[in-house]
Amino acid sequence: MTSERNSIWRKYRNQIFLGVVAILGIYILLLLMLDNQGQLADSEGVLQQLRMFPIGYLVWVAVCQILVMVLRFVEWHYFISIIGAKGKISVFDSAVIHVSGYTMVVSPGKAAELLKAVFLKAKTGVPIASGMPVVIAERVVDGIAVIAIMALTLVLAGDSLDLGDYDAASRLIIYGSSAVIVAGLMVIQIQSLAYFFLNWVARLPLISRVHEPLVTFYESTREIFQLRHVIPMSFVGVVLYATSALGFVIVLLGLGFDLSWQLFLQTTFILGVTSAVAALSFVPNGAGVAEASNTVMMMAIIGATNPMMSFILATTAAIIQGFFHKWFRVLAGLVVAIIFRQRLFDENFEHALLDYEQSNAR
């Protein structure tokens, strides 16, 4: 039994390892592409800008990301309270599970992120099928927040936000994503439709055995995605992304740009688009995709109104922003997972992981 649990854990550990290898490969490929385009001299300028970047600004960017992590924990802890975990887990253990879960986003397709539901079962006994919708809810709330920020930015900016060639694509992301999320929320709440398909599954000979977990998953999903839960957490998500946007602005201030309302709106919009593009790319943690998108959009949008913007400054800002927006929390999760490994990977977790794998194998 122990060897079987170890084998299962190695599978997820290998997924995370493969994700890290893929990420390194992506960044190496980007460097080679820069070299092929004759931009190697510019990369030397980027290194110089990175060395010259004021430490004090980095501290404030880090503070913004710590606040973002706190807000993400608020979402997580709120959602797990909905599915019956309230009173069964301490705030401290909930925070340890949540923060250590940041390391799992580097797995291909973020598959290992579902392990948060396994950790939750180990600590509370809440079924894994009930915990999985929490992970999904975090992503959906993020999506709603990004869409709301992008739409609000377009309204507030008016003609001062010149999107140029990105106008049609940006509006497609906003309207298309909005339609998908609204449709999804509506379908989930149509209980008769959901049970029609669930009962149909129950009659299929090969997959009828998963009917009960699917029902549990659906009921948990339906409860989590009620508007009385989604709306307040979406507001938290908006504050979360506004804080990330503030960190982005601080990066540009550290590079010598002047603070202005237009700069804040521009960076907020860019952050929303690049977050959506990175998420849709299915690349582990959006590695390389987010930085490349940030660089291109800063040149096109900020560069159109601010002649100070150059390829070197855009690339430098994208690297710093990318690290703090995506990799800062991964490193924090790794540190927490190492420090509290005995608290996380106890016998209850091993049994919960084994149950999860056996249910998937049926």
C-alpha positions, 0 to 999 in steps of 0.5 A, a space after each residue: 500500500 505504501 509503495 502504491 501511494 509513493 508511486 502516485 505521489 511521484 506521478 504528480 511530482 514528475 508533472 510539476 518537474 516536467 512543467 519546470 523543464 518546459 518553462 525553462 525550455 520556453 524561456 531559452 527558446 525566447 532568448 534564441 528568437 531574440 538572438 535570431 532577430 538581431 536583438 542580442 544587443 538589446 538584451 544586454 541593455 535589458 540586463 543593464 536596466 535590471 541591474 539599475 532598477 531601484 531596490 525600493 521600487 521592488 519592495 513596493 512591487 513585492 508588497 502589492 503581490 503579497 496583498 494579492 496573495 492575501 486576497 486570493 486566500 480570502 477567495 479560497 477560504 470563502 469558497 471552502 466554507 461553502 462546501 462544508 469545510 468551515 469549522 473543520 480546518 484552521 485558518 492556518 492550515 487553510 493558508 498553508 494548503 492555499 499558498 503551497 498550491 501555487 507551486 502546482 500551477 507549473 504542471 502541464 495544464 495546471 493538472 496538479 492544482 487539483 491536489 488542493 482538493 486532496 489536501 482539503 479532504 486530508 484535513 477536513 474529510 470533505 469529498 474531493 469531488 466537492 473540493 474540485 469546484 473550489 479550484 475552478 471557482 478561483 479561476 472563474 472569479 479571476 476571469 470575471 475580475 479581468 473582464 470587469 477591469 478591461 471593460 471598466 478601463 475602456 469606459 474610463 479611458 475613452 479615446 485616450 486608450 488607443 488600442 490600434 491593431 489590438 482593438 478588435 482582438 481585445 474586444 473579442 476577448 472581453 465579449 467572448 469571455 463574458 458570453 462563455 462565463 455567463 452561459 456557463 453560470 446559467 447552465 450550472 443553475 438549471 438543475 433539471 438540465 444538469 440532472 438530465 445528463 447526470 441520469 443519462 450517465 448513470 445508464 451507461 455501463 462503463 462510466 455509471 460508477 462515477 455517477 455519484 462523484 459527478 452528482 457530488 461535484 455538480 451539487 458543490 459547483 451549483 452551490 459555489 456558483 450562486 450569484 450571492 457567492 460569485 458577486 462578492 468574490 468577483 469584487 475581491 477579484 477586481 481589487 486583487 487585479 487592481 492591486 496587481 495593476 498598481 504593482 505594474 505601474 510601480 515597475 514603470 515608475 522605477 524605469 523612469 516613467 511619470 505617474 499619470 491616470 492614463 498610464 494606470 489605465 493603460 497598464 491595467 488594460 494590458 495586464 487584463 489582456 495578457 492575463 487572459 492570453 496567458 491563461 488561454 495558452 495552456 502553457 505552464 503558468 503562462 511562461 514566456 507568453 505573458 512576458 512576450 504579450 506584455 512587451 508587444 502591448 506596451 510598445 503598441 499602447 504605451 509607446 503610442 502616447 509615450 515616446 520614452 517607451 523602447 524595446 529595452 524598457 518594455 522587455 525589462 518591465 515585462 520581465 520584472 512584472 512577469 516575475 512578481 505577477 507569476 513567479 513570486 507566489 510560486 517561490 512563496 508556495 515552494 518555501 511554504 511547502 518545504 517548511 510545512 511538508 510534514 503538516 501537508 504530506 501526512 498519512 491522511 494526505 497519502 490515503 486521500 491521494 490514493 482514494 483520488 487515484 483509485 476513483 479516477 482509475 474506475 
